[in-house]
C-alpha cells in the first residue's frame, strides 16, 4: 500500500534519476537541475523535523564527482548493465577512491542479480533485483517476462526506441535505456517508421496486448529464476556474496 504523500515526503529523498543537466534537450550542460533540487528539498526541510537525504544516480565518474560537490548524501553508481535509463556511453564504474574524506554512501546498480554480482560490486567500492518480488508494484506480465528471460546479453538491449514507441521524447540524447527485446524494437530494426511503430504500440496497449509492452531490465536478468520476497532475496544474495568472497580468499591463500 502506498503511504499518503505527506508521509512519503518525510522519508525519501530527492532522487535525481536524471543526472545533472541543463535546459537543452539534446546536450548535457550544467548541474543546475541537481543544484536546484538539492537546495529546494533542504529548504523545504529546514522548518520541519525530518532530515532528507539526497540520492543521485550517475553513470560516469565525472557525474559522480559533480554530485558529490553539490552535496549528495548517496551516489548510485549505475553501470551500463542496468535496466532502464542510463548514459548512452557508459561502462561499469568504480568510485571507491573518489571520496576518501567525505561521508558519502555509494550504492551499486546495474546487472546485479546474485551473490557474485554483489561481491564484484563490493570490490568496486559499493556499500550494498527486487522487481520480481511480491512487494514490487510491477505488473504481473513484467514479472513473468523477467523470469522467462534466459540470457541478459541476448534478451536485453540499449535503445532510444523503448521510450519513443511509448511517445516519450523527453529524455535528452545523452541517455538511452535498457529493456527486454520486444516487437517494437525488432520492427524498428526492420525499418518501420517511428510514427507507425508508436501507433501500433498504442493500439496494443489499449487492447491489453502485453507482448508488445516495454519491460525495463538489466543484463543480469537471466540469473533471476524465482519471485522471492524482498527479505529472502536480500538474505540469499548476501549469503551467496559471502560464499564467493570466502572462496576467492581461499583460492588466493592457496597460491601464496
C-alpha positions in Angstrom: 0.0 0.0 0.0 1.3 3.4 -0.9 1.5 5.8 2.0 0.0 9.3 1.8 2.1 11.9 0.0 2.8 13.8 3.3 4.2 10.7 4.8 6.3 9.7 1.8 7.9 13.2 1.6 9.3 12.8 5.1 11.4 9.8 4.4 12.6 10.0 0.9 14.5 11.8 -0.5 15.4 13.7 -3.7 16.2 11.0 -6.2 17.7 12.5 -9.3 17.3 9.8 -11.8 18.4 12.3 -14.5 22.0 13.2 -13.6 22.9 16.9 -13.7 21.7 18.6 -16.9 20.7 22.0 -18.1 17.8 23.2 -20.2 18.9 21.7 -23.5 17.0 18.5 -24.6 20.0 17.3 -26.6 23.1 18.1 -24.7 24.3 17.9 -21.1 25.3 21.4 -19.9 25.4 22.4 -16.3 24.4 20.8 -12.9 21.8 23.5 -12.4 19.0 20.9 -12.2 20.5 18.9 -9.4 21.6 22.0 -7.6 18.0 23.3 -7.7 16.5 20.0 -6.5 19.0 19.7 -3.6 18.5 23.3 -2.5 14.7 23.1 -2.8 14.5 19.9 -0.7 16.8 21.1 2.0 15.0 24.5 2.2 11.6 22.7 2.5 13.0 20.6 5.3 14.6 23.5 7.2 11.4 24.2 9.2 10.5 20.6 9.8 11.6 17.7 12.0 12.7 15.5 9.1 16.2 15.2 7.5 16.1 14.4 3.8 19.0 12.6 2.1 19.9 13.5 -1.5 20.3 10.4 -3.7 21.9 10.9 -7.1 22.2 8.2 -9.8 25.2 8.7 -12.0 26.7 6.8 -14.9 30.2 8.2 -15.1 32.9 9.1 -12.6 32.7 12.8 -13.7 29.0 12.9 -12.9 29.6 11.3 -9.5 32.2 14.0 -8.7 29.7 16.7 -9.7 27.0 15.1 -7.5 29.4 15.0 -4.5 30.4 18.6 -5.0 26.7 19.6 -4.9 26.1 17.8 -1.6 24.8 14.3 -2.5 24.5 12.0 0.5 24.3 8.9 -1.6 25.7 8.2 -5.0 24.1 5.3 -7.0 26.9 4.2 -9.3 24.9 2.8 -12.2 26.8 0.6 -14.7 25.9 0.0 -18.3 24.3 -3.3 -17.4 21.4 -1.6 -15.5 17.9 -1.8 -16.7 16.0 1.4 -17.6 17.5 4.8 -18.4 21.2 5.4 -18.4 24.0 7.2 -20.2 24.4 6.1 -23.8 28.2 6.0 -23.4 28.9 4.3 -20.1 30.5 1.3 -18.5 30.7 -0.4 -15.1 32.0 2.4 -13.0 34.2 2.4 -9.9 34.1 5.4 -7.5 35.6 3.7 -4.4 38.6 6.0 -4.3 36.8 9.2 -5.2 35.5 10.4 -1.8 38.0 9.3 0.8 37.3 12.3 3.1 33.6 12.7 2.5 30.7 10.9 4.2 29.1 9.7 1.0 27.4 6.3 0.7 28.0 4.5 -2.6 25.3 2.1 -3.9 25.8 -0.1 -6.9 23.2 -0.6 -9.6 23.3 -2.5 -12.9 23.2 -6.1 -13.7 23.4 -7.3 -10.1 21.2 -10.4 -9.7 23.1 -12.8 -7.4 25.9 -13.0 -4.8 28.6 -12.9 -7.5 27.4 -9.6 -8.7 27.2 -8.2 -5.1 30.8 -9.5 -4.4 32.0 -7.7 -7.6 30.2 -4.5 -6.7 31.7 -4.6 -3.2 35.2 -5.0 -4.7 34.5 -1.8 -6.7 33.5 0.2 -3.6 29.8 -0.3 -3.2 28.1 -0.4 0.2 25.4 -2.8 -0.7 16.6 -7.1 -8.3 13.7 -6.7 -6.4 11.4 -6.0 -9.4 10.0 -9.6 -9.3 9.5 -9.6 -5.5 5.9 -9.6 -4.3 6.5 -6.2 -2.6 7.2 -4.6 -6.0 4.4 -2.7 -7.8 5.5 -4.1 -11.1 2.7 -5.6 -13.2 2.5 -9.4 -13.4 3.4 -9.5 -17.1 6.6 -7.7 -16.3 7.5 -10.2 -13.6 6.8 -13.1 -15.9 8.8 -11.6 -18.7 11.8 -11.1 -16.4 11.6 -14.6 -15.0 11.3 -16.1 -18.5 14.4 -14.4 -19.9 17.4 -16.7 -20.0 20.3 -14.6 -21.3 20.7 -11.0 -20.4 23.1 -10.4 -23.3 20.7 -11.7 -25.9 17.3 -10.8 -24.2 18.1 -7.1 -23.4 19.2 -4.2 -25.5 20.0 -0.5 -25.1 18.0 1.8 -27.4 16.1 5.0 -27.7 13.2 3.1 -29.2 11.9 1.9 -25.8 10.9 5.4 -25.0 10.0 6.6 -28.4 7.4 3.9 -29.1 5.7 5.0 -25.9 5.5 8.6 -27.1 8.2 9.6 -24.6 10.6 12.1 -26.2 11.6 14.0 -23.1 14.9 12.3 -22.4 18.0 14.1 -23.9 20.1 12.2 -26.4 22.7 11.7 -23.7 20.5 8.9 -22.3 19.1 5.8 -23.7 17.6 2.8 -21.8 18.0 -0.9 -21.4 14.9 -3.2 -21.7 13.9 -6.6 -22.8 13.8 -7.1 -26.5 10.2 -6.5 -27.7 8.3 -6.5 -31.0 8.5 -2.7 -31.4 12.3 -2.9 -31.2 12.6 -5.6 -33.8 10.1 -3.7 -36.0 12.4 -0.6 -35.7 15.4 -2.7 -36.8 13.3 -3.9 -39.8 12.9 -0.3 -40.9 9.4 0.6 -39.6 8.9 4.4 -39.3 8.7 5.5 -35.7 5.2 7.1 -36.0 3.8 3.9 -37.3 5.6 1.9 -34.6 4.3 4.3 -31.9 0.7 3.9 -33.2 1.0 0.1 -33.2 2.3 0.2 -29.6 -0.5 2.5 -28.5 -3.1 0.2 -30.1 -1.6 -2.9 -28.5 -1.6 -1.1 -25.1 -5.3 -0.2 -25.5 -6.2 -3.8 -26.3 -4.2 -5.2 -23.4 -1.6 -6.9 -25.6 1.2 -7.2 -23.0 3.5 -9.0 -25.5 4.2 -5.6 -27.1 4.9 -3.7 -23.9 8.3 -2.4 -22.8 9.9 -4.0 -19.7 12.9 -2.3 -18.3 15.6 -4.9 -17.4 19.3 -5.1 -16.6 21.6 -7.6 -18.3 21.6 -9.8 -15.2 18.0 -10.8 -15.9 18.9 -14.4 -16.9 20.1 -15.1 -13.3 16.7 -14.4 -11.8 14.8 -17.6 -11.5 12.1 -17.1 -8.8 10.0 -14.4 -7.3 11.1 -14.4 -3.7 10.1 -11.9 -1.1 12.5 -9.0 -0.8 13.8 -10.1 2.6 14.6 -13.6 1.2 16.3 -12.1 -1.8 18.5 -9.9 0.4 19.5 -12.8 2.6 20.1 -15.2 -0.3 22.2 -12.7 -2.2 24.1 -11.7 0.9 24.9 -15.4 1.7 26.0 -16.0 -1.8 28.2 -13.0 -1.8 29.9 -14.1 1.4 30.4 -17.5 -0.1 32.0 -16.1 -3.2 34.3 -13.8 -1.2 35.4 -16.7 1.1 36.0 -18.8 -2.0 38.2 -16.2 -3.6 40.1 -15.7 -0.4 40.8 -19.4 0.0 41.9 -19.6 -3.7 44.3 -16.7 -3.2 45.7 -18.2 0.0 46.5 -21.5 -1.7 48.6 -19.6 -4.3 50.8 -17.8 -1.7 
